[in-house]
Amino acid sequence: MLEIRPTCENCNKSLPHDSKEAMICTFECTYCKDCVLNVLQDVCPNCVGNFVERPIRPKQLLEKYPVSSKTIFKPVNVEVHLKRINSK
């Protein structure tokens, strides 16, 4: 089951359970759409995979399946990230 992490790992923007701005990679690294498209160029800085929109967890399921409170805030070194993806 998805953790549904609460914030963007790069800019720390709030991404609640029903956010249409949340994007995840195959390992659930979580970023906002703005960071994915404009900073990361749709490449995860951790696994080098792509991103997809994170599903919305319906409100009626939150009690039984709570979302994560685990915040990961690791701003990406954009220069290093772009060099890494452009050298492939």
Residue pairs with C-beta under 8 A, 6 or more apart in sequence:
1 65
2 24
2 28
2 54
2 55
2 57
3 28
3 67
3 68
3 70
4 17
4 54
4 57
4 67
4 68
5 15
5 28
5 30
5 67
5 68
5 70
5 71
5 72
6 14
6 15
6 16
6 67
6 68
6 69
6 70
6 71
7 13
7 14
7 15
7 30
7 71
7 72
7 73
8 15
8 30
8 31
8 32
8 35
9 29
9 30
9 31
9 72
9 73
9 74
9 76
10 31
10 32
10 35
10 39
10 40
10 74
10 75
10 76
11 32
11 34
11 35
11 75
12 71
12 73
13 21
13 32
13 34
13 35
15 21
15 22
15 30
15 32
15 54
16 67
17 56
17 57
17 59
17 62
17 67
18 56
18 57
18 59
19 54
19 56
20 53
20 56
21 32
21 33
21 34
22 30
22 31
22 32
22 33
22 53
22 54
23 30
23 31
23 32
23 33
23 36
23 51
23 52
23 53
23 54
24 30
24 31
24 51
24 52
24 54
25 44
25 46
25 47
25 49
25 50
25 51
25 52
26 47
26 49
27 44
27 46
27 47
27 49
29 44
29 45
29 46
29 47
29 72
30 54
30 72
31 40
31 51
35 76
36 42
36 51
39 76
39 78
39 81
40 51
40 76
40 81
41 82
41 85
42 50
42 51
43 49
43 50
43 81
43 85
44 50
44 51
45 76
45 81
45 84
48 84
48 85
48 88
57 65
57 67
